[in-house]
Amino acid sequence: MLRTQLYLPEDLRQEINTVARQEKKPAAEIMRELMLEGIKNRHRPTVGAAMSRLASLKVKGGPPDLSVNLDKYLYE
């Protein structure tokens, strides 16, 4: 692990300390958990982004009954 320093607003530091006491964990561990969670959430694709990527493929054609028989085409 690498040591890193950062400045926190006093109220944020107090909230971290409160959570650390409640969970009986060191404040540093709480901060690492929160930062990891934040990074994972930041990179999680949204449904809208996925739909935009699909639309950008501009796929044309396919069976005319695809929306009705989707399971047939996917699983048979």
Phi and psi in degrees as a GROMACS rama.xvg file:
@    title "Ramachandran Plot"
@    xaxis  label "Phi"
@    yaxis  label "Psi"
@TYPE xy
-103.993  144.783  LEU-2
-84.9552  133.348  ARG-3
-135.49  140.456  THR-4
-111.968  142.48  GLN-5
-148.627  156.443  LEU-6
-94.6046  132.046  TYR-7
-120.777  143.144  LEU-8
-61.539  147.293  PRO-9
-55.6215  -42.391  GLU-10
-65.4672  -36.0524  ASP-11
-66.9599  -43.092  LEU-12
-61.2903  -39.9055  ARG-13
-64.1502  -40.5175  GLN-14
-64.0311  -42.0781  GLU-15
-61.9492  -44.3343  ILE-16
-62.5428  -38.3776  ASN-17
-63.3253  -47.3862  THR-18
-62.2998  -41.5837  VAL-19
-60.9088  -42.7132  ALA-20
-64.8855  -43.8095  ARG-21
-62.6714  -39.8982  GLN-22
-92.3599  -0.621094  GLU-23
52.8213  50.6645  LYS-24
-131.569  156.921  LYS-25
-65.8599  147.533  PRO-26
-58.5932  -35.8224  ALA-27
-61.82  -38.6015  ALA-28
-67.0314  -40.5983  GLU-29
-60.418  -44.8902  ILE-30
-62.9904  -41.6311  MET-31
-62.9523  -43.7793  ARG-32
-61.3621  -44.7084  GLU-33
-65.7196  -40.0536  LEU-34
-67.2342  -41.1908  MET-35
-63.091  -43.5142  LEU-36
-60.9927  -42.4962  GLU-37
-63.626  -41.0529  GLY-38
-64.1075  -44.9842  ILE-39
-62.2485  -42.6303  LYS-40
-68.2188  -32.5691  ASN-41
-66.6646  -35.0087  ARG-42
-95.099  2.13386  HIS-43
-75.5169  121.045  ARG-44
-68.4183  145.312  PRO-45
-92.6189  162.398  THR-46
-61.3373  -41.1822  VAL-47
-60.7112  -41.1169  GLY-48
-66.0199  -40.3148  ALA-49
-64.5288  -42.224  ALA-50
-64.4925  -38.6627  MET-51
-63.1157  -41.4712  SER-52
-64.5359  -40.6245  ARG-53
-62.739  -44.2229  LEU-54
-63.4266  -33.5425  ALA-55
-68.6254  -17.2637  SER-56
-70.8053  -24.5259  LEU-57
52.4572  47.6588  LYS-58
-72.7456  130.619  VAL-59
-117.9  152.201  LYS-60
90.1105  -159.211  GLY-61
103.094  172.562  GLY-62
-63.8267  140.464  PRO-63
-67.6325  -20.0551  PRO-64
-103.87  22.6622  ASP-65
-58.0399  -44.3847  LEU-66
-66.5305  -28.9151  SER-67
-82.3144  -37.9782  VAL-68
-113.227  37.4629  ASN-69
-57.2364  -45.9261  LEU-70
-61.8259  -38.6495  ASP-71
-58.4657  -46.699  LYS-72
-73.2412  -30.3593  TYR-73
-79.6634  -39.5158  LEU-74
-114.557  -4.09533  TYR-75
